[in-house]
Amino acid sequence: MSKNKFITAYNDILNHVHDAMEETLHSFADALEIAKQKLGQSHNLSHDEIKTVSDSVQRDLAHAAHKLPSGQDNNSLSEWLKFDAELIENFALDAFLSVADKTRIELAKLDILAELNTYHSGDITGPGTFVCADCSKEIAFKSTSEIPECPACQGKTFVRI
């Protein structure tokens, strides 16, 4: 599967999660399962590929839910992403905010955030700014992207800031 297909699948699963959580009173876990089923029906993806994409979405939403303050707005999201929300290309801002807010409530109960802040080159992620764990170089993405090796030191581990 090409990386562009992973990026498309990431955006699609995020939209499916948003739709499932908006349409009914599904928990995030239930909404993610529904989204994975829809992704499997609409894309030619293996079970492992769907798991990879859904894990990436879950990781990013968990991080957003943890970092965004209650009553967030575009300015809060911009600060979290480290650039103006108006510049975000091809990203479902409303869906992300809605799901992130609902996810924050569930994550407060689960206390799994420590594992979700580490990213590696090759991971697919939503918009955001990342710092290389080896040399502290910042890299920023304005849309769903694949995390490359660090351009400064070729490090492979990053933390979202």
DSSP file (Angstrom, degrees, kcal/mol; ACC not computed):
  #  RESIDUE AA STRUCTURE BP1 BP2  ACC     N-H-->O    O-->H-N    N-H-->O    O-->H-N    TCO  KAPPA ALPHA  PHI   PSI    X-CA   Y-CA   Z-CA
    1    1 A M              0   0    0      0, 0.0     2,-0.1     0, 0.0    44,-0.0   0.000 360.0 360.0 360.0 131.7    0.0    0.0    0.0
    2    2 A S    >>  -     0   0    0      1,-0.1     4,-1.4     4,-0.0     3,-0.5  -0.365 360.0-115.5 -74.2 157.5    1.4    3.4   -0.9
    3    3 A K  H 3> S+     0   0    0      1,-0.2     4,-2.3     2,-0.2     5,-0.2   0.840 115.7  60.7 -62.1 -33.7    1.8    6.1    1.7
    4    4 A N  H 3> S+     0   0    0      1,-0.2     4,-2.4     2,-0.2    -1,-0.2   0.871 102.7  51.7 -62.3 -34.8   -0.8    8.3   -0.1
    5    5 A K  H <> S+     0   0    0     -3,-0.5     4,-2.6     2,-0.2    -1,-0.2   0.869 108.3  51.5 -68.3 -35.5   -3.3    5.5    0.5
    6    6 A F  H  X S+     0   0    0     -4,-1.4     4,-2.6     2,-0.2    -2,-0.2   0.906 110.1  49.1 -64.6 -41.1   -2.4    5.5    4.2
    7    7 A I  H  X S+     0   0    0     -4,-2.3     4,-2.2     2,-0.2    -2,-0.2   0.922 112.6  47.1 -65.0 -43.8   -2.9    9.2    4.3
    8    8 A T  H  X S+     0   0    0     -4,-2.4     4,-2.5     1,-0.2    -2,-0.2   0.920 113.1  49.4 -61.9 -43.6   -6.3    8.9    2.6
    9    9 A A  H  X S+     0   0    0     -4,-2.6     4,-2.9     2,-0.2     5,-0.2   0.889 108.6  53.6 -63.9 -39.3   -7.3    6.1    4.9
   10   10 A Y  H  X S+     0   0    0     -4,-2.6     4,-2.1     2,-0.2    -2,-0.2   0.950 111.9  44.2 -58.7 -50.8   -6.3    8.1    8.0
   11   11 A N  H  X S+     0   0    0     -4,-2.2     4,-2.0     1,-0.2    -2,-0.2   0.893 114.6  49.9 -63.2 -39.8   -8.5   11.0    6.9
   12   12 A D  H  X S+     0   0    0     -4,-2.5     4,-2.5     2,-0.2    -2,-0.2   0.918 110.4  48.3 -66.6 -43.5  -11.4    8.7    6.0
   13   13 A I  H  X S+     0   0    0     -4,-2.9     4,-2.5     1,-0.2    -1,-0.2   0.881 109.7  53.8 -66.5 -35.7  -11.2    6.8    9.3
   14   14 A L  H  X S+     0   0    0     -4,-2.1     4,-2.3    -5,-0.2    -1,-0.2   0.922 110.5  46.6 -61.6 -43.6  -11.1   10.1   11.2
   15   15 A N  H  X S+     0   0    0     -4,-2.0     4,-2.7     2,-0.2    -2,-0.2   0.892 111.4  51.5 -65.7 -39.2  -14.3   11.2    9.4
   16   16 A H  H  X S+     0   0    0     -4,-2.5     4,-2.6     2,-0.2    -2,-0.2   0.903 109.9  49.6 -64.4 -40.6  -16.0    7.9   10.1
   17   17 A V  H  X S+     0   0    0     -4,-2.5     4,-2.3     2,-0.2     5,-0.2   0.939 111.6  49.2 -61.6 -46.7  -15.2    8.2   13.8
   18   18 A H  H  X S+     0   0    0     -4,-2.3     4,-2.0     1,-0.2    -2,-0.2   0.937 112.1  48.0 -57.9 -48.3  -16.6   11.7   13.8
   19   19 A D  H  X S+     0   0    0     -4,-2.7     4,-2.5     1,-0.2     5,-0.2   0.914 111.5  49.8 -60.9 -44.0  -19.8   10.6   12.0
   20   20 A A  H  X S+     0   0    0     -4,-2.6     4,-1.3     1,-0.2     6,-0.6   0.879 113.6  45.6 -64.0 -37.8  -20.3    7.6   14.4
   21   21 A M  H  < S+     0   0    0     -4,-2.3    -1,-0.2    -5,-0.2    -2,-0.2   0.794 116.0  46.4 -77.1 -27.4  -19.9    9.8   17.5
   22   22 A E  H  < S+     0   0    0     -4,-2.0    -2,-0.2    -5,-0.2    -1,-0.2   0.858 111.3  50.2 -79.7 -36.4  -22.1   12.5   16.1
   23   23 A E  H  < S+     0   0    0     -4,-2.5     2,-0.2    -5,-0.2    -2,-0.2   0.819 123.5   2.2 -76.1 -32.1  -24.9   10.2   14.9
   24   24 A T  S  < S-     0   0    0     -4,-1.3     2,-0.4    -5,-0.2     0, 0.0  -0.777  84.9 -87.0-142.7-175.6  -25.4    8.2   18.1
   25   25 A L        +     0   0    0     -2,-0.2    -4,-0.1    -3,-0.0     2,-0.1  -0.232  65.9 154.1 -94.8  44.9  -24.1    8.0   21.7
   26   26 A H        -     0   0    0     -6,-0.6     2,-0.1    -2,-0.4    -2,-0.1  -0.430  43.9-122.4 -71.4 145.5  -21.2    5.7   20.8
   27   27 A S     >  -     0   0    0     -2,-0.1     4,-2.7     1,-0.1     5,-0.2  -0.367  32.8-103.8 -72.8 167.5  -18.1    5.6   23.0
   28   28 A F  H  > S+     0   0    0      1,-0.2     4,-2.7     2,-0.2     5,-0.2   0.921 123.4  53.0 -60.4 -42.6  -14.8    6.4   21.2
   29   29 A A  H  > S+     0   0    0      1,-0.2     4,-1.9     2,-0.2    -1,-0.2   0.917 111.9  44.9 -60.2 -43.7  -13.9    2.7   21.2
   30   30 A D  H  > S+     0   0    0      2,-0.2     4,-2.4     1,-0.2    -1,-0.2   0.916 112.9  51.0 -65.2 -43.0  -17.2    1.8   19.6
   31   31 A A  H  X S+     0   0    0     -4,-2.7     4,-2.5     1,-0.2    -2,-0.2   0.882 109.2  51.4 -62.4 -38.1  -16.9    4.6   17.1
   32   32 A L  H  X S+     0   0    0     -4,-2.7     4,-2.5     2,-0.2    -1,-0.2   0.900 109.1  50.1 -66.7 -40.0  -13.4    3.5   16.2
   33   33 A E  H  X S+     0   0    0     -4,-1.9     4,-2.1     2,-0.2    -2,-0.2   0.919 111.8  48.0 -63.4 -42.8  -14.6   -0.1   15.6
   34   34 A I  H  X S+     0   0    0     -4,-2.4     4,-2.4     1,-0.2    -2,-0.2   0.923 112.1  50.1 -60.9 -44.4  -17.4    1.2   13.3
   35   35 A A  H  X S+     0   0    0     -4,-2.5     4,-2.6     1,-0.2    -2,-0.2   0.886 108.5  52.1 -62.8 -39.8  -14.9    3.4   11.5
   36   36 A K  H  X S+     0   0    0     -4,-2.5     4,-2.2     2,-0.2    -1,-0.2   0.897 109.7  49.7 -64.7 -39.5  -12.6    0.4   11.0
   37   37 A Q  H  X S+     0   0    0     -4,-2.1     4,-1.6     2,-0.2    -2,-0.2   0.927 112.4  47.0 -63.8 -44.5  -15.4   -1.6    9.5
   38   38 A K  H  X S+     0   0    0     -4,-2.4     4,-2.1     1,-0.2    -2,-0.2   0.894 110.9  52.3 -64.0 -39.2  -16.4    1.2    7.1
   39   39 A L  H  X S+     0   0    0     -4,-2.6     4,-1.9     1,-0.2    -1,-0.2   0.906 107.8  51.9 -63.1 -41.1  -12.7    1.6    6.1
   40   40 A G  H  < S+     0   0    0     -4,-2.2     5,-0.3     1,-0.2    -1,-0.2   0.830 112.3  46.5 -64.1 -32.0  -12.5   -2.1    5.4
   41   41 A Q  H  < S+     0   0    0     -4,-1.6    -1,-0.2     1,-0.2    -2,-0.2   0.822 118.9  38.9 -78.0 -32.6  -15.6   -1.9    3.2
   42   42 A S  H  < S+     0   0    0     -4,-2.1     2,-0.3    -5,-0.1    -2,-0.2   0.603 116.9  46.6 -97.9 -12.2  -14.5    1.3    1.3
   43   43 A H  S  < S-     0   0    0     -4,-1.9     2,-1.5    -5,-0.2    -1,-0.0  -0.932  79.5-121.4-128.5 152.3  -10.8    0.6    0.9
   44   44 A N        +     0   0    0     -2,-0.3     2,-0.4    -3,-0.0    -4,-0.1  -0.629  61.8 144.4 -90.7  76.8   -8.8   -2.5   -0.2
   45   45 A L        -     0   0    0     -2,-1.5    -2,-0.1    -5,-0.3     2,-0.1  -0.894  47.8-124.0-120.0 145.7   -6.8   -2.7    3.0
   46   46 A S     >  -     0   0    0     -2,-0.4     4,-2.3     1,-0.1     5,-0.2  -0.345  34.5-105.3 -75.9 166.7   -5.6   -5.7    5.0
   47   47 A H  H  > S+     0   0    0      1,-0.2     4,-2.3     2,-0.2     5,-0.1   0.907 123.2  50.8 -58.6 -42.9   -6.5   -6.2    8.6
   48   48 A D  H  > S+     0   0    0      2,-0.2     4,-2.3     1,-0.2    -1,-0.2   0.879 109.1  50.5 -64.8 -38.4   -3.0   -5.1    9.6
   49   49 A E  H  > S+     0   0    0      2,-0.2     4,-2.3     1,-0.2    -1,-0.2   0.903 110.6  49.0 -67.0 -40.7   -3.1   -2.0    7.4
   50   50 A I  H  X S+     0   0    0     -4,-2.3     4,-2.9     1,-0.2     5,-0.2   0.909 111.2  50.6 -63.8 -41.1   -6.5   -1.0    9.0
   51   51 A K  H  X S+     0   0    0     -4,-2.3     4,-2.6     2,-0.2    -2,-0.2   0.913 109.1  51.4 -63.0 -42.1   -5.0   -1.5   12.4
   52   52 A T  H  X S+     0   0    0     -4,-2.3     4,-1.8     2,-0.2    -2,-0.2   0.932 114.0  43.5 -59.5 -47.1   -2.0    0.6   11.6
   53   53 A V  H  X S+     0   0    0     -4,-2.3     4,-2.3     2,-0.2    -2,-0.2   0.933 115.0  48.0 -66.1 -46.2   -4.2    3.5   10.4
   54   54 A S  H  X S+     0   0    0     -4,-2.9     4,-2.7     1,-0.2    -2,-0.2   0.875 109.9  53.2 -66.0 -35.7   -6.6    3.2   13.3
   55   55 A D  H  X S+     0   0    0     -4,-2.6     4,-2.4    -5,-0.2    -1,-0.2   0.891 109.0  50.2 -63.2 -38.6   -3.8    3.1   15.8
   56   56 A S  H  X S+     0   0    0     -4,-1.8     4,-2.3    -5,-0.2    70,-0.2   0.919 112.3  46.0 -65.6 -43.8   -2.4    6.3   14.3
   57   57 A V  H  X S+     0   0    0     -4,-2.3     4,-2.7     2,-0.2     5,-0.3   0.928 113.4  49.6 -63.9 -44.8   -5.7    8.1   14.5
   58   58 A Q  H  X S+     0   0    0     -4,-2.7     4,-2.3     1,-0.2    -2,-0.2   0.911 111.1  49.7 -61.3 -42.9   -6.2    6.9   18.1
   59   59 A R  H  X S+     0   0    0     -4,-2.4     4,-2.1     2,-0.2    -1,-0.2   0.930 113.6  45.1 -60.8 -47.4   -2.8    8.1   19.1
   60   60 A D  H  X S+     0   0    0     -4,-2.3     4,-2.5     2,-0.2    -2,-0.2   0.897 114.2  47.9 -67.8 -40.6   -3.3   11.5   17.5
   61   61 A L  H  X S+     0   0    0     -4,-2.7     4,-2.9     2,-0.2    -1,-0.2   0.884 110.9  52.1 -67.5 -37.4   -6.8   12.0   19.0
   62   62 A A  H  X S+     0   0    0     -4,-2.3     4,-1.8    -5,-0.3    -2,-0.2   0.919 111.1  47.3 -63.3 -42.1   -5.5   10.9   22.4
   63   63 A H  H  X S+     0   0    0     -4,-2.1     4,-2.2     2,-0.2    -2,-0.2   0.924 113.8  47.1 -65.3 -43.7   -2.7   13.4   22.3
   64   64 A A  H  X S+     0   0    0     -4,-2.5     4,-2.9     1,-0.2    -2,-0.2   0.913 110.7  52.3 -63.7 -42.3   -5.1   16.2   21.1
   65   65 A A  H  < S+     0   0    0     -4,-2.9    -1,-0.2     1,-0.2    -2,-0.2   0.862 113.3  44.9 -62.5 -34.9   -7.6   15.3   23.8
   66   66 A H  H  < S+     0   0    0     -4,-1.8    -1,-0.2    -5,-0.2    -2,-0.2   0.870 119.4  39.9 -75.2 -37.7   -4.9   15.5   26.4
   67   67 A K  H  < S+     0   0    0     -4,-2.2    -2,-0.2    -5,-0.2    -3,-0.2   0.810  95.3  85.0 -86.3 -32.1   -3.4   18.8   25.2
   68   68 A L  S  < S-     0   0    0     -4,-2.9     3,-0.1    -5,-0.2     4,-0.1  -0.543  76.7-127.8 -77.3 133.8   -6.4   20.8   24.2
   69   69 A P    >   -     0   0    0      0, 0.0     3,-0.7     0, 0.0    -1,-0.1  -0.307  37.0 -83.7 -71.8 162.1   -8.0   22.8   27.1
   70   70 A S  T 3  S+     0   0    0      1,-0.2    31,-0.0     2,-0.0     0, 0.0  -0.336 117.7  26.2 -61.0 148.4  -11.7   22.5   27.8
   71   71 A G  T 3  S-     0   0    0      1,-0.1    -1,-0.2    -3,-0.1    30,-0.0   0.866  92.0-172.2  65.0  36.3  -13.8   24.8   25.6
   72   72 A Q    <   -     0   0    0     -3,-0.7     2,-0.2    25,-0.1    -1,-0.1  -0.126   8.6-175.4 -61.2 158.3  -11.2   24.8   22.9
   73   73 A D     >  -     0   0    0     24,-0.0     4,-2.3     0, 0.0     5,-0.2  -0.790  46.9 -80.0-139.8-176.2  -11.4   27.0   19.9
   74   74 A N  H  > S+     0   0    0     -2,-0.2     4,-2.7     1,-0.2    11,-0.2   0.843 128.1  55.4 -61.0 -32.8   -9.4   27.5   16.7
   75   75 A N  H  > S+     0   0    0      2,-0.2     4,-2.3     1,-0.2    -1,-0.2   0.905 108.0  48.2 -67.2 -39.8   -6.8   29.6   18.5
   76   76 A S  H  > S+     0   0    0      2,-0.2     4,-2.3     1,-0.2    -2,-0.2   0.925 113.8  46.8 -64.0 -43.8   -6.2   26.7   21.0
   77   77 A L  H  X S+     0   0    0     -4,-2.3     4,-2.9     2,-0.2     5,-0.2   0.910 110.5  53.2 -64.6 -40.8   -5.9   24.2   18.2
   78   78 A S  H  X>S+     0   0    0     -4,-2.7     4,-1.8     1,-0.2     5,-1.3   0.912 109.2  49.1 -59.8 -42.5   -3.6   26.6   16.3
   79   79 A E  H  <5S+     0   0    0     -4,-2.3    -1,-0.2     2,-0.2    -2,-0.2   0.926 112.1  48.4 -62.7 -43.8   -1.4   26.8   19.4
   80   80 A W  H  <5S+     0   0    0     -4,-2.3    49,-0.5     1,-0.2    -2,-0.2   0.909 118.3  39.7 -62.6 -42.0   -1.4   23.0   19.7
   81   81 A L  H  <5S-     0   0    0     -4,-2.9    -1,-0.2     2,-0.2    -2,-0.2   0.661 106.5-131.2 -81.2 -16.3   -0.5   22.6   16.1
   82   82 A K  T  <5S+     0   0    0     -4,-1.8     2,-0.3    -5,-0.2    -3,-0.2   0.723  77.0  69.8  69.5  25.0    1.9   25.6   16.2
   83   83 A F  S   <S-     0   0    0     -5,-1.3    -2,-0.2    -6,-0.2    -1,-0.2  -0.969  96.9 -71.1-159.4 165.6    0.5   27.3   13.1
   84   84 A D    >   -     0   0    0     -2,-0.3     3,-1.9     1,-0.1     4,-0.4  -0.319  34.9-137.1 -63.5 130.7   -2.7   29.1   12.0
   85   85 A A  G >  S+     0   0    0      1,-0.3     3,-1.1   -11,-0.2    -1,-0.1   0.770 101.8  66.8 -60.2 -26.0   -5.7   26.8   11.7
   86   86 A E  G 3  S+     0   0    0      1,-0.2    -1,-0.3     3,-0.0    -2,-0.1   0.726  95.6  57.3 -68.0 -19.8   -6.7   28.5    8.4
   87   87 A L  G <  S+     0   0    0     -3,-1.9     2,-0.3     2,-0.1    -1,-0.2   0.580  75.5 114.7 -86.9 -10.2   -3.5   27.1    6.8
   88   88 A I    <   -     0   0    0     -3,-1.1     2,-0.4    -4,-0.4     3,-0.4  -0.462  58.9-147.5 -67.0 122.9   -4.4   23.5    7.5
   89   89 A E        -     0   0    0     53,-0.9    55,-0.3    -2,-0.3     3,-0.1  -0.774  65.3 -12.5 -97.6 134.0   -4.9   21.9    4.1
   90   90 A N  S    S+     0   0    0     -2,-0.4     2,-0.4     1,-0.2    54,-0.3   0.836  94.9 132.8  53.3  42.6   -7.4   19.0    3.5
   91   91 A F        -     0   0    0     -3,-0.4     2,-1.9    52,-0.1     3,-0.2  -0.989  61.9-126.8-128.3 134.5   -8.0   18.4    7.2
   92   92 A A     >  +     0   0    0     -2,-0.4     4,-2.7     1,-0.2     5,-0.2  -0.544  34.6 174.3 -80.3  82.1  -11.4   17.9    8.9
   93   93 A L  H  > S+     0   0    0     -2,-1.9     4,-2.8     1,-0.2     5,-0.2   0.917  75.8  47.7 -58.3 -49.3  -10.9   20.5   11.6
   94   94 A D  H  > S+     0   0    0      1,-0.2     4,-2.4     2,-0.2    -1,-0.2   0.914 113.6  47.9 -61.3 -42.3  -14.4   20.3   13.0
   95   95 A A  H  > S+     0   0    0      2,-0.2     4,-2.6     1,-0.2     5,-0.3   0.923 112.3  49.2 -63.6 -43.8  -14.3   16.5   13.0
   96   96 A F  H  X S+     0   0    0     -4,-2.7     4,-2.7     1,-0.2    -2,-0.2   0.932 112.8  46.8 -62.8 -46.4  -11.0   16.5   14.8
   97   97 A L  H  X S+     0   0    0     -4,-2.8     4,-2.3     2,-0.2    -1,-0.2   0.924 114.2  47.8 -61.6 -44.8  -12.1   19.0   17.4
   98   98 A S  H  X S+     0   0    0     -4,-2.4     4,-1.9    -5,-0.2    -2,-0.2   0.941 116.5  41.3 -63.4 -48.7  -15.3   17.2   18.1
   99   99 A V  H  X S+     0   0    0     -4,-2.6     4,-2.7     1,-0.2    -1,-0.2   0.892 113.2  54.4 -67.9 -38.9  -13.8   13.7   18.4
  100  100 A A  H  X S+     0   0    0     -4,-2.7     4,-2.1    -5,-0.3    -1,-0.2   0.902 108.1  49.7 -62.0 -40.5  -10.8   15.0   20.4
  101  101 A D  H  X S+     0   0    0     -4,-2.3     4,-1.1     2,-0.2    -1,-0.2   0.927 114.5  43.4 -64.9 -44.7  -13.1   16.6   22.9
  102  102 A K  H  X S+     0   0    0     -4,-1.9     4,-1.2     1,-0.2    -2,-0.2   0.859 113.1  53.3 -68.3 -34.6  -15.1   13.4   23.4
  103  103 A T  H  X S+     0   0    0     -4,-2.7     4,-2.8     1,-0.2     5,-0.2   0.869  99.0  63.1 -68.1 -36.2  -12.0   11.4   23.4
  104  104 A R  H  X S+     0   0    0     -4,-2.1     4,-1.7     1,-0.2    -1,-0.2   0.895 101.2  52.3 -55.8 -41.6  -10.5   13.5   26.2
  105  105 A I  H  X S+     0   0    0     -4,-1.1     4,-0.7     1,-0.2    -1,-0.2   0.918 112.6  43.8 -62.6 -44.6  -13.3   12.4   28.6
  106  106 A E  H >X S+     0   0    0     -4,-1.2     4,-1.0     1,-0.2     3,-0.8   0.881 110.9  54.1 -70.2 -37.0  -12.7    8.8   27.9
  107  107 A L  H 3X S+     0   0    0     -4,-2.8     4,-2.4     1,-0.3     5,-0.3   0.813  96.5  65.5 -69.0 -28.5   -8.9    9.0   28.1
  108  108 A A  H 3< S+     0   0    0     -4,-1.7    -1,-0.3    -5,-0.2    -2,-0.2   0.843 105.6  46.2 -59.7 -30.7   -9.1   10.7   31.5
  109  109 A K  H << S+     0   0    0     -3,-0.8    -1,-0.2    -4,-0.7    -2,-0.2   0.779 115.5  44.7 -79.6 -28.4  -10.5    7.3   32.7
  110  110 A L  H  < S-     0   0    0     -4,-1.0    -2,-0.2    -3,-0.1    -3,-0.1   0.753  81.6-154.2 -94.2 -25.9   -7.9    5.2   31.0
  111  111 A D     <  +     0   0    0     -4,-2.4     3,-0.1     1,-0.1    -3,-0.1   0.919  48.7 132.3  50.9  52.9   -4.7    7.0   31.8
  112  112 A I    >>  +     0   0    0     -5,-0.3     3,-0.7     1,-0.1     4,-0.5   0.209  28.3 108.9-113.5  14.2   -2.8    5.7   28.7
  113  113 A L  G >4  +     0   0    0      1,-0.2     3,-1.0    -6,-0.2     4,-0.5   0.792  62.5  70.3 -67.1 -29.8   -1.3    8.9   27.5
  114  114 A A  G >4 S+     0   0    0      1,-0.3     3,-0.7     2,-0.2    -1,-0.2   0.877 101.6  45.9 -58.1 -38.4    2.3    8.2   28.4
  115  115 A E  G X4 S+     0   0    0     -3,-0.7     3,-0.6     1,-0.2    -1,-0.3   0.696 105.5  62.9 -75.0 -18.9    2.6    5.6   25.6
  116  116 A L  G << S+     0   0    0     -3,-1.0    -1,-0.2    -4,-0.5    -2,-0.2   0.446  85.6  70.8 -92.0  -0.1    0.9    7.8   23.0
  117  117 A N  G <  S+     0   0    0     -3,-0.7    43,-0.9    -4,-0.5     2,-0.5   0.515  76.6  89.9 -96.4  -4.9    3.4   10.7   22.8
  118  118 A T  E <   -A  159   0A   0     -3,-0.6     2,-0.3    41,-0.2    41,-0.2  -0.813  54.0-176.9 -97.4 129.9    6.2    8.8   21.1
  119  119 A Y  E     -A  158   0A   0     39,-2.9    39,-3.1    -2,-0.5     2,-0.3  -0.884   8.0-154.7-122.8 153.8    6.2    8.9   17.3
  120  120 A H  E >   -A  157   0A   0     -2,-0.3     3,-2.5    37,-0.2    27,-0.3  -0.927  33.1 -88.5-129.8 152.5    8.6    7.2   14.9
  121  121 A S  T 3  S+     0   0    0     35,-2.1    28,-0.1    -2,-0.3     3,-0.1  -0.345 116.8  35.4 -57.7 139.1    9.8    7.9   11.3
  122  122 A G  T 3  S+     0   0    0     25,-3.7    -1,-0.3     1,-0.4     2,-0.1   0.111  88.1 125.7  98.2 -20.0    7.4    6.1    9.0
  123  123 A D    <   -     0   0    0     -3,-2.5    24,-3.0    24,-0.2     2,-0.4  -0.415  59.7-130.1 -68.0 146.9    4.3    6.8   11.2
  124  124 A I  E     +D  146   0B   0     22,-0.2     2,-0.3   -72,-0.1    22,-0.2  -0.852  37.6 170.4 -95.0 135.1    1.3    8.5    9.6
  125  125 A T  E     -D  145   0B   0     20,-2.7    20,-2.5    -2,-0.4     3,-0.1  -0.955  32.2-113.2-143.6 159.4    0.1   11.5   11.7
  126  126 A G        -     0   0    0     -2,-0.3    17,-0.1    18,-0.2    15,-0.1  -0.208  64.3 -53.2 -79.0-179.9   -2.2   14.4   11.5
  127  127 A P  S    S+     0   0    0      0, 0.0     2,-0.3     0, 0.0    -1,-0.2  -0.180  84.2 105.1 -56.3 146.8   -1.1   18.0   11.5
  128  128 A G  E     -B  141   0A   0     13,-1.6    13,-2.7   -47,-0.1     2,-0.4  -0.928  63.9 -86.1 162.9 176.9    1.3   19.1   14.2
  129  129 A T  E     -B  140   0A   0    -49,-0.5    32,-2.6    -2,-0.3     2,-0.3  -0.936  37.2-169.7-115.2 136.1    4.8   19.9   15.4
  130  130 A F  E     -BC 139 160A   0      9,-3.2     9,-2.7    -2,-0.4     2,-0.4  -0.917  12.0-146.2-127.1 149.2    7.3   17.3   16.4
  131  131 A V  E     -BC 138 159A   0     28,-2.6    28,-2.0    -2,-0.3     7,-0.2  -0.962  25.5-117.5-117.7 132.1   10.7   17.5   18.1
  132  132 A C  E  >  - C   0 158A   0      5,-2.5     4,-1.8    -2,-0.4    26,-0.3  -0.478  15.7-144.0 -65.0 131.3   13.4   15.0   17.4
  133  133 A A  T  4 S+     0   0    0     24,-2.9    -1,-0.2    -2,-0.2    25,-0.1   0.716  96.8  46.9 -70.2 -20.4   14.3   13.0   20.5
  134  134 A D  T  4 S+     0   0    0     23,-0.4    -1,-0.2     3,-0.1    24,-0.1   0.881 132.6   6.9 -89.4 -42.0   18.0   13.0   19.5
  135  135 A C  T  4 S-     0   0    0      2,-0.1    -2,-0.2     0, 0.0    -1,-0.0   0.438  89.6-120.2-126.0  -1.3   18.8   16.6   18.5
  136  136 A S     <  +     0   0    0     -4,-1.8     2,-0.2     1,-0.2    -3,-0.1   0.619  54.4 157.2  69.8  15.5   15.6   18.6   19.4
  137  137 A K        -     0   0    0     -6,-0.1    -5,-2.5     1,-0.0     2,-0.4  -0.552  36.1-134.9 -69.4 133.8   15.0   19.7   15.7
  138  138 A E  E     -B  131   0A   0     -2,-0.2     2,-0.4    -7,-0.2    -7,-0.2  -0.743  22.0-175.8 -92.1 137.9   11.4   20.7   15.2
  139  139 A I  E     -B  130   0A   0     -9,-2.7    -9,-3.2    -2,-0.4     2,-0.4  -0.992   8.0-160.4-128.7 142.8    9.4   19.5   12.1
  140  140 A A  E     -B  129   0A   0     -2,-0.4     2,-0.4   -11,-0.2   -11,-0.2  -0.940   5.7-159.1-127.2 145.2    5.9   20.6   11.4
  141  141 A F  E     -B  128   0A   0    -13,-2.7   -13,-1.6    -2,-0.4     4,-0.1  -0.975   9.4-167.6-123.1 136.6    3.1   19.2    9.2
  142  142 A K  S    S+     0   0    0     -2,-0.4   -53,-0.9   -15,-0.2     2,-0.3   0.522  78.7  17.8 -97.0  -9.6    0.1   21.2    7.9
  143  143 A S  S    S-     0   0    0    -55,-0.2   -15,-0.1   -17,-0.1   -18,-0.1  -0.905 109.7 -54.0-148.6 174.5   -1.8   18.1    6.7
  144  144 A T  S    S+     0   0    0    -55,-0.3     2,-0.3    -2,-0.3   -18,-0.2  -0.347  73.2 162.9 -55.8 129.9   -1.8   14.3    7.3
  145  145 A S  E     -D  125   0B   0    -20,-2.5   -20,-2.7   -19,-0.1     2,-0.5  -0.921  44.6-105.4-147.4 165.5    1.8   13.2    6.6
  146  146 A E  E     -D  124   0B   0     -2,-0.3   -22,-0.2   -22,-0.2   -23,-0.1  -0.865  41.4-121.0 -93.8 132.2    4.3   10.5    7.0
  147  147 A I        -     0   0    0    -24,-3.0   -25,-3.7    -2,-0.5   -24,-0.2  -0.624  32.3-155.0 -75.2 123.1    7.0   11.3    9.6
  148  148 A P        -     0   0    0      0, 0.0     2,-0.1     0, 0.0   -25,-0.1  -0.300  30.3 -80.5 -86.4 176.6   10.4   11.3    8.0
  149  149 A E        -     0   0    0      1,-0.1     7,-0.2   -28,-0.1     6,-0.1  -0.445  68.6 -79.2 -66.0 155.1   13.8   10.7    9.6
  150  150 A C     >  -     0   0    0      5,-2.7     4,-2.0     1,-0.2    -1,-0.1  -0.378  36.0-143.8 -59.1 128.5   15.1   13.8   11.2
  151  151 A P  T  4 S+     0   0    0      0, 0.0    -1,-0.2     0, 0.0    -2,-0.1   0.727  97.0  46.2 -68.3 -19.0   16.5   16.1    8.5
  152  152 A A  T  4 S+     0   0    0      3,-0.1    -2,-0.0     1,-0.0    -3,-0.0   0.884 135.7   2.2 -89.2 -43.1   19.3   17.2   10.9
  153  153 A C  T  4 S-     0   0    0      2,-0.1     3,-0.1   -16,-0.0    -3,-0.1   0.393  90.0-115.1-129.1   1.9   20.5   14.0   12.5
  154  154 A Q     <  +     0   0    0     -4,-2.0    -5,-0.0     1,-0.2     0, 0.0   0.703  57.5 164.5  64.1  22.1   18.5   11.2   10.8
  155  155 A G        -     0   0    0      1,-0.1    -5,-2.7    -6,-0.1    -1,-0.2  -0.283  30.2-156.7 -63.7 157.1   16.9   10.4   14.2
  156  156 A K        +     0   0    0     -7,-0.2   -35,-2.1    -3,-0.1     2,-0.4   0.386  64.2  78.9-119.7   0.7   13.8    8.2   14.1
  157  157 A T  E     +A  120   0A   0    -37,-0.2   -24,-2.9   -39,-0.0   -23,-0.4  -0.946  53.7 174.5-119.6 133.9   12.0    9.1   17.3
  158  158 A F  E     -AC 119 132A   0    -39,-3.1   -39,-2.9    -2,-0.4     2,-0.4  -0.912  21.6-146.7-135.2 158.4    9.9   12.2   17.9
  159  159 A V  E     -AC 118 131A   0    -28,-2.0   -28,-2.6    -2,-0.3     2,-0.3  -0.993  24.6-124.7-124.8 134.1    7.6   13.8   20.5
  160  160 A R  E       C   0 130A   0    -43,-0.9   -30,-0.2    -2,-0.4   -32,-0.0  -0.595 360.0 360.0 -75.9 136.2    4.6   15.9   19.6
  161  161 A I              0   0    0    -32,-2.6   -31,-0.2    -2,-0.3    -1,-0.1   0.369 360.0 360.0-115.6 360.0    4.7   19.3   21.2
